[in-house]
Amino acid sequence: MSSLSSARSGNKRGVLFDVDGTLIDSSYIHTLAWWQAFRREGLDVQMSAIHRCIGMGGDKLIQHLVPGCSDDTQEDLKSTHGAVFSTFWPALRAFDSARDLLAACSDAGLAVGLASSAQERDLDVCRQLLDADSSIDAWTSSNDAKESKPAPDILLACLEKLELGPRDVVFVGDAVWDVKAAAEIGVHTIALTSGGISAAELRHAGAVEVYENPRDLLDNLEHSAIGRLTPNA
């Protein structure tokens, strides 16, 4: 019997998952929504620059791309982004094997958390698409963190809900900002290139492993950093 299919004993351990770009194919839709929001405010921001900031919290993304942007304009941008993104809800799709990956981690006895800083209504849509609540022990939204990524607040909030410490988990994300947020509190990150960031950039940021997508990670799960969380690894 493999270590991933055997019952665990000893200290509780877990896996935290980012959602957008990691489990749900939404990174480029967020890019488009932000681009439209900027255009509506008369701001010409290049799409490629926006994409490289996806994974940051909306406030950090705006500050990075439009330094000195007024508070009122920031609020308008965030509101427009949310409105535009919501029009794409029917087009959103979970990545192949995302649900199976969550189930495999849960079946291995690992606690599973969605460490998402998405708006709560967007996260609800994503959870419905994943159809994996039976495999998920806790989740977070933007309401659970004071500071957005690359600050680690959302990861700490998810750890608190799971009653785990940074040394007890691995984080799975798709953005440089995911890796940086996790590193700040000593959590190792498995990165996926499904959000459109290259493997080289993710490794340079500090990812311990890089896979193409949830299917690739699932196929290699037993020998991954997640597999090494199990007692028989």
N, C-alpha and C positions, 0 to 999 in steps of 0.2 A: 504494500500500500504506500503511495507517495506521501510525502510530508504535507502536501497541500490538501490531501483528502483525509488525513488522520485528525483525530480529536486533539485539541491543544490542551496543555496543562500549564500551570505556573502563572507568571505575571501576564496580565491582560495586555494585548498589543493591538495595533490597528493600522488602518490605511486611510489617509485623507485624500480626497479627490477634488481638484478644481472641476468646474462644470463646463463653462463656455470654452470651446476649442479643445477640450480634453475629452469630454463625454458627449457633448452636443456640437454639431458642425455649424457654429455660429460666429466665428471670429471675423469672417469677411462681411457678414451681415452687420455686425457691430461697426465695422470700418465704414461701410456704406451709410449707416444711420448717422454716425458722427460727421461724415463728410457732408451729408445733406443739412445737418444741424448748423455746421459752420457756414455753409453757403447761404442759408436763410438769414444768418446774421451778417452777411456781407464779408465773410472771412474766407480767403482762398487758401486752404490748407491741403497740401498734397496727400492723396490717398495712401501712398507708401509710408509717409511719416505717421499717419494715423494708425495704420496697421501695426507698426512697430511699437506703438504705445498701448495696444489692446492687451488687457491683463492688468493695467493700472486701474485704480479707481477713477471714476469720471472726473472728480475734482483734480486729481493729480495729472490726468491726461490733458485737461484743458490748460492747467498751469504750465505744463511742459510745452505744449504746442502754441499757446497764445499767452506768453508772459505778460503780466500786467492787465489781464482781462478783468473787467469790473465784476463785482459780486452779482449784480443784476444780470449781466450778460452770461455769466457762468450758470446761473439758475435757468435762464432761458435756453441755453445750449443743452443742459441736462434734460430739461423738460421736452425739448424737441427731439433729442436723441431717443428718449423713452417712447415718445409717441410714434416716431418713424419705425423703431425696432418692433413695436407691437404689431405693426401692419404685416410683418414678416412671420409672425407666430405660426400661421398655417404651413409655411414652407420649411420650418425648422425640422431637423431630423437628428436622431441620436446616431452616433457613429456605429458602424458594424461591430457587434459583440460588446458594446458598452454595458448593456444589461447583464450579459454573461460574465463579464469581468467583475462587476460588483458582486454577483452571486457567488463566484468562485472564491473571492476574498472572504465573504461572509461564511460560506460553507467550510472554509479552513479554520473557522473559529476566530477570525480577526474582526474587531469592531470596524465598521465602515462609516466614515463621515464625509458629507459633502461640504467642503470648506469654500463656499461660494460667497462672493461679495456682490452678487447680482441683486437687482431690485426684487423684492419679495414676489411680486406678481410674475416677473420673468422666471424666477426660480420655480414657481408653481407649475408654469407651462413646461419647463424642462423636466421636472420630476414626473409629470404625466407622460412625457415622451419616453422617459427611461423605463417607466412601469416597473420599478425595482424597489419600492418602499419596503418590501419584506426583507430586503438585504441591507437596508440603510438604517443605521442606529441614531444618527443625528445629522442635522444640516444647519447651515447658517445662511443669512442674507445680509445685505448692506445694513440692516437695522442692528446687527450684532457687533459692529465694529465702529470705534470712534475714528480711527485712521484707516484709510484704504491702502491697498498694495501700492508700492512695495513694502509698506509697513506690515508687520506680522500679526496685526490685531485679529484679523479674521481667522487665522490659524489658531491663535490662542483661544479664541471663543469656541471654536469647534473642539479643541482639546478639552476645554473645561466641560463642555456638554458630554463628551465621551468619558470624562474622568480619567484622562491619560496625560502623560507628560511627553515632552519633545523627544525623549530618547526611546519612547515606546512605539513610534510611528514612522512611516514613510509617507511622503506626500507625492501625489501624481499631478503634474501640471503641464502646461504647454507653452508658457511664456517665460522670458527672462525674468520678469517681475515675480512670477511664482517662485522661481529658484532663489531669487534674492530675499524674498520675504521669509521663506523657510530657513535659509541659511542664517538669518539674523537670530533665530531662536534654536539653532543647532539641529534642525530637522533635515534629513537627506531627501532629495527630490529625484524621482524618476520623471524624465521629461518625454513628452510625445511631440512629434513634429506635425501633428494633425492641425495645429493652429496656424501653421505657415511659417514658423521660425525654424531656421536650419539647425541641424544636429550640432554643427561646429559652434554656433553661438550659444546653444543651450549647455553644451559641455564647458565652454569657456566661462559661462556664468556660474558653474559649479554643480551641474546635474551629475549624479553618480552613474546613471544609465540613461540611454536615449532609445526610444522605440518609435516606430512609424505611427502607430495608432492603437486604440484599445485591442484590436484583434492581435496585433503583433505582440503586445505585452501579455495578453492572455495565453498565446501560444508558447511564450517563454516564461510563464509566471513562476514555475517551480524553481527555476534557476536565477530568478531576479532578486532584487533587494526585498521584495515582498515575500518571496519564498523563504528568504533567510530569516524572516521574522518568526517562522514556525519552529517549534522545539526540536524537530528531528532533522533540521537542515544541516 
